[in-house]
Amino acid sequence: MSSGWIAADYGTHSMRRTKATLIYRRTKNLRAVQLLLGHSKLESTVRYLGIEVDDALRSPNRQRSEAVCQASRLSPRRGG
């Protein structure tokens, strides 16, 4: 029985990049990923992850507040 995974096709670099990408997607903490990868420059981490610089530089607090604002616009207003 085969899992479809061929070890020769996946090296340590691709596994490292995949793990870093998964961590970033789940946490949105670019600085933590930078430290885990050992990059001295944030730009290197952004390039490594293949993400947009503008998205990466937005703070998680700003993303959260934008989501709250968006949700409040969608929810019906009470009172009035």
ABEGO torsion letter per residue (X at the ends): XBAGBBAAABBAAAAAAAAAAAAAAAAGBAAAAAAAAGBABAAAAAAAAGBBAAAAABBAAAAAAAAAAAAAAABBBBEX
